[in-house]
Amino acid sequence: MTQQLLVRYDSFDRAAFDGDAENRSNAGVSLLQLWRGDGSHWALFGINDADKARDWLDKTAALGHGPSEHHFLETA
């Protein structure tokens, strides 16, 4: 099964998001799709390791530019 991570950003800083690309890559998190609508941005990521992805989420939250909510998903 493929694991993915869906996140919502209420406050989105494109420069910070782009600057975090290497950290995402090191955590095995790769951007699949980015949407915006209704004042929020949504991103769908492919993940290789859920624990590393959780660590990345914790670090981005501590730095103040993490997502407002997130959901781990698996293909059905």
C-alpha positions in Angstrom: 0.0 0.0 0.0 1.1 3.5 -0.7 1.3 6.0 2.2 0.4 9.6 1.7 0.1 12.7 3.9 -2.5 15.3 3.3 -1.9 18.7 5.1 -3.7 22.0 5.3 -2.0 25.3 5.8 -4.1 28.2 7.1 -1.1 30.5 6.8 1.1 29.7 3.8 4.5 31.2 3.1 5.7 30.0 -0.3 9.3 31.0 0.4 9.4 29.0 3.7 7.6 26.1 1.9 10.1 26.0 -0.9 13.0 26.5 1.5 11.9 23.4 3.4 12.2 21.1 0.3 15.5 19.6 1.3 14.2 18.8 4.8 11.1 17.2 3.3 13.3 15.2 1.0 15.6 14.0 3.9 12.5 12.9 5.7 11.3 10.9 2.7 8.4 13.3 2.1 7.8 14.3 -1.5 5.2 16.8 -2.8 2.7 15.2 -5.2 0.2 18.1 -5.5 -0.5 21.6 -4.1 -3.9 23.3 -4.1 -5.2 26.6 -2.8 -8.8 27.5 -2.1 -11.0 29.2 0.5 -8.0 30.9 2.1 -6.1 27.7 2.8 -3.5 25.7 0.9 -3.6 21.9 0.8 -0.6 19.7 0.0 -0.5 16.0 -0.8 2.8 14.3 -0.1 4.0 10.8 -0.8 5.9 9.4 2.2 8.4 6.6 2.6 8.4 6.4 6.4 5.6 7.6 8.6 7.8 8.0 11.6 10.2 10.3 9.7 7.2 12.2 8.3 5.9 12.7 11.9 9.3 14.0 12.9 9.3 16.4 10.0 5.8 17.6 11.0 7.0 18.2 14.6 10.0 20.1 13.5 8.1 22.4 11.1 5.5 23.0 13.9 8.3 24.0 16.3 9.7 26.4 13.7 6.2 28.0 13.3 5.5 27.1 9.7 4.0 23.7 10.0 0.5 22.8 8.7 -2.7 23.6 10.5 -3.8 20.0 10.3 -2.6 16.7 8.7 -3.9 13.3 7.9 -1.9 10.1 7.1 -3.6 8.1 4.4 -3.1 4.8 2.6 -4.4 3.8 -0.8 -7.4 1.4 -0.5 
